[in-house]
Amino acid sequence: MFRTIYLDHNATTPLHPAIRAKLPEWAEFWGNPSSIHWAGRGPKSLYRDSKQKIASLLGVQPLELIFTSGGSESNNLALKGLCEKPVNGRDQIVISAVEHPSLRKTAEALIGRGFRVDVIGVNRDGELDIDGLQALLSEKTFLVSVMLANNETGHLMPVNDVSRRAHAVGAWVHCDAVQALGKIPLHLPDLGADLVSLSAHKFYSLKGSGVLYARRGLNLKSLIDGGAQERGRRAGTENLLSIASFGWVCGLADEILPQALRLRELRDHMEARVLSEISGVKVNGPLGSRLPNTSSMILNGVDGETLLMNLDVRGFAVSTGAACSSGSPEPSPVLLAMGLTREEAQSSLRVSLGWGTTREEIDLFVDELKNVVHRLRGFKHGECFAYGV
Ligand SMILES: Cc1ncc(COP(=O)(O)O)c(C=O)c1O
């Protein structure tokens, strides 16, 4: 049988095995949670229970959570829902240079509503230019949006510090925490942000739901006109199966820290082996302030896409950057923003571990990576694209 080893958990996570077993039970709740008759009562209580579990994990009130279809919609709702038009001369939106496209493009779309967008740079390790942010902030700043964990390098941003500085000038703060959920303990009040985006499918749940945390009292305009779901902030019948799975997995709060510690050890073991057994490898980002499951590496002289395809035919799923940009010949904008050359960015590989990853899988991966890199470096340019297919 073809052996498959999944090391791309930042793209999406497999469904938690216990959720598979729960699906037939939840499928019985086919009624509309908004119906006030018998068919709606079970779904409504599953919906409420799930929201409560998500809120408990995050340390917030259920009323502060809005269900969406996922991280992209949460980012859109946060920015477009809040930034209707400049208010009292506040027309500046500040974002980091390494935001996910669902955030960056949404911010750019707001230029059409009279806002201007300023971008804070990062250094070679992906660290935010906090002095640059401070210099940009003024009474003109409407919103600052900085992600908690970068999807490509795993780099962790000082969101609490960002919130403090932005609030000091009276600006709102949004944080895309999609990649952090389930990988590190996440208590939203610690971030100090007014709005936080999260997605179910990055946390072992069914695709199709996410949440936007919106601080109590904050006014948001719905992106979708229609019914009064989510207190008028997101119309449309809820994706209850995905929501139920999301809620269930949030009940596993106690597993997050032990898994993070286990994965950090595995990731560090992988990097130590790669660095000692393969020449010309660099790890991107600061070694300390990273998600414990993520490794972004540059393998000199190897094309990332070719490497990915060669690993794929051997059953290993990894990534060269954000999943949504795979297949694109353009190097990762995140790595370019960190100051890597196009060539370095095109030689990058992202490995992201998950709760099911074992040491045996990591050792098999490093063995295979070593073989593939040596073979690819041995070929002259253009002589061979993929081998052994
Ligand atoms: C940092 C970040 N934000 C937002 C998203 C979008 O989330 P979704 O796929 O749930 O729309 C992703 C997905 O990769 C992400 O990594």
The ligand as an SDF file (V2000), in Angstrom:
LIG
                    3D

 16 16  0  0  0  0  0  0  0  0999 V2000
   -2.8950   33.1840    8.7450 C   0  0  0  0  0  0  0  0  0  0  0  0
   -4.1010   32.7490    7.9640 C   0  0  0  0  0  0  0  0  0  0  0  0
   -5.1750   33.5430    7.9190 N   0  0  0  0  0  0  0  0  0  0  0  0
   -6.2770   33.2130    7.2370 C   0  0  0  0  0  0  0  0  0  0  0  0
   -6.3500   32.0230    6.5450 C   0  0  0  0  0  0  0  0  0  0  0  0
   -7.6030   31.6730    5.8040 C   0  0  0  0  0  0  0  0  0  0  0  0
   -8.3390   30.7180    6.5280 O   0  0  0  0  0  0  0  0  0  0  0  0
   -9.4840   29.8450    5.7970 P   0  0  0  0  0  0  0  0  0  0  0  0
   -8.7660   28.8260    4.9700 O   0  0  0  0  0  0  0  0  0  0  0  0
  -10.2490   29.2290    6.9250 O   0  0  0  0  0  0  0  0  0  0  0  0
  -10.3040   30.7700    4.9870 O   0  0  0  0  0  0  0  0  0  0  0  0
   -5.2510   31.1530    6.5680 C   0  0  0  0  0  0  0  0  0  0  0  0
   -5.2770   29.9050    5.7920 C   0  0  0  0  0  0  0  0  0  0  0  0
   -4.2680   29.3480    5.4430 O   0  0  0  0  0  0  0  0  0  0  0  0
   -4.1000   31.5330    7.2950 C   0  0  0  0  0  0  0  0  0  0  0  0
   -3.0160   30.7490    7.3450 O   0  0  0  0  0  0  0  0  0  0  0  0
  1  2  1  0
  2  3  1  0
  2 15  2  0
  3  4  2  0
  4  5  1  0
  5  6  1  0
  5 12  2  0
  6  7  1  0
  7  8  1  0
  8  9  2  0
  8 10  1  0
  8 11  1  0
 12 13  1  0
 12 15  1  0
 13 14  2  0
 15 16  1  0
M  END
$$$$
